[in-house]
Amino acid sequence: MNYWHLLVNIIRLGLAVSLIFLSIRIIFIQLTFQKTLKNKSLVPYLPSRDIFMKKALTLLKLKPSDMFVDIGSGTGKVLFFASRKYGVNSTGIEIRKILYLFSVFYRFFSFNKRKILILNEDYRNVDLLKFNKIYIFGIPSRMPELVKKFEADLKKGTYIASIIFPIKSSELKLKTKTSVLKRFVYLYKKV
Ligand SMILES: C[S@@+](CC[C@H](N)C(=O)[O-])C[C@H]1O[C@@H](n2cnc3c(N)ncnc32)[C@H](O)[C@@H]1O
């Protein structure tokens, strides 16, 4: 077999593996949506689109000394990006075991692994006090519960970036609302 055939076979294999991963991901997203309809305590898994994630992280003005958390971190996409781009201390809280395991696997290959912590927990059982920069991609029906947690746990001056869905609380002051693809990214500050 010459080099050309070898290259073609490697590309084919790469495409097949990518297709399998993509299919697993789509099936998994479907399953989490169905489960969410039955179990109202959960938010479905849907990764943030890059454009929303990048805008939210820019608004948060992350610094290496910040304590950043993604509440409901999925497979860790936001964590790894934040850590790589800003060198920030990143924590992910993810309730679903399989997503948590994916993110632990990805963390293994990350350059900044010492600055990345992933917890397989329900965020309601995690004290959020130590975090000063928060990222959230939730759904409207779960927001009131999340807001109560923010009001109880967060120290004054903590920033929260919420993509697509707003937060309503007298203790969380809206600082910026930026339009992205006809939707919004919101930045709040605990006052
Ligand atoms: C819309 S996805 C966002 C994923 C990731 N943050 C992103 O932006 O790419 C919401 C995630 O929250 C997780 N989740 C739902 N309820 C949770 C809870 N009570 N505690 C921790 N994670 C939760 C889901 O499993 C899901 O992965």
Ligand as a Chemical Component Dictionary entry (heavy atoms), coordinates in Angstrom:
data_LIG
# 
_chem_comp.id                   LIG 
_chem_comp.type                 NON-POLYMER 
_chem_comp.pdbx_formal_charge   0 
_chem_comp.three_letter_code    LIG 
# 
loop_
_chem_comp_atom.comp_id 
_chem_comp_atom.atom_id 
_chem_comp_atom.alt_atom_id 
_chem_comp_atom.type_symbol 
_chem_comp_atom.charge 
_chem_comp_atom.model_Cartn_x 
_chem_comp_atom.model_Cartn_y 
_chem_comp_atom.model_Cartn_z 
_chem_comp_atom.pdbx_ordinal 
LIG C1  C1  C 0  -27.738 23.531 28.835 1  
LIG S1  S1  S 1  -26.481 22.399 29.453 2  
LIG C2  C2  C 0  -25.078 23.475 29.501 3  
LIG C3  C3  C 0  -23.763 22.746 29.375 4  
LIG C4  C4  C 0  -22.522 23.648 29.439 5  
LIG N1  N1  N 0  -22.584 24.550 30.565 6  
LIG C5  C5  C 0  -22.387 24.472 28.203 7  
LIG O1  O1  O 0  -22.751 25.634 28.231 8  
LIG O2  O2  O -1 -21.897 23.941 27.180 9  
LIG C6  C6  C 0  -26.989 22.297 31.175 10 
LIG C7  C7  C 0  -26.209 21.265 31.972 11 
LIG O3  O3  O 0  -26.612 21.350 33.346 12 
LIG C8  C8  C 0  -26.609 20.031 33.900 13 
LIG N2  N2  N 0  -27.476 20.057 35.099 14 
LIG C9  C9  C 0  -28.830 20.057 35.125 15 
LIG N3  N3  N 0  -29.288 20.126 36.394 16 
LIG C10 C10 C 0  -28.186 20.179 37.185 17 
LIG C11 C11 C 0  -27.992 20.252 38.601 18 
LIG N4  N4  N 0  -29.044 20.282 39.438 19 
LIG N5  N5  N 0  -26.735 20.294 39.089 20 
LIG C12 C12 C 0  -25.651 20.251 38.233 21 
LIG N6  N6  N 0  -25.777 20.161 36.874 22 
LIG C13 C13 C 0  -27.021 20.130 36.362 23 
LIG C14 C14 C 0  -27.134 19.181 32.762 24 
LIG O4  O4  O 0  -26.817 17.818 32.924 25 
LIG C15 C15 C 0  -26.453 19.832 31.557 26 
LIG O5  O5  O 0  -25.212 19.226 31.285 27 
# 
loop_
_chem_comp_bond.comp_id 
_chem_comp_bond.atom_id_1 
_chem_comp_bond.atom_id_2 
_chem_comp_bond.value_order 
_chem_comp_bond.pdbx_ordinal 
LIG C1  S1  SING 1  
LIG S1  C2  SING 2  
LIG S1  C6  SING 3  
LIG C2  C3  SING 4  
LIG C3  C4  SING 5  
LIG C4  N1  SING 6  
LIG C4  C5  SING 7  
LIG C5  O1  DOUB 8  
LIG C5  O2  SING 9  
LIG C6  C7  SING 10 
LIG C7  O3  SING 11 
LIG C7  C15 SING 12 
LIG O3  C8  SING 13 
LIG C8  N2  SING 14 
LIG C8  C14 SING 15 
LIG N2  C9  SING 16 
LIG N2  C13 SING 17 
LIG C9  N3  DOUB 18 
LIG N3  C10 SING 19 
LIG C10 C11 SING 20 
LIG C10 C13 DOUB 21 
LIG C11 N4  SING 22 
LIG C11 N5  DOUB 23 
LIG N5  C12 SING 24 
LIG C12 N6  DOUB 25 
LIG N6  C13 SING 26 
LIG C14 O4  SING 27 
LIG C14 C15 SING 28 
LIG C15 O5  SING 29 
# 
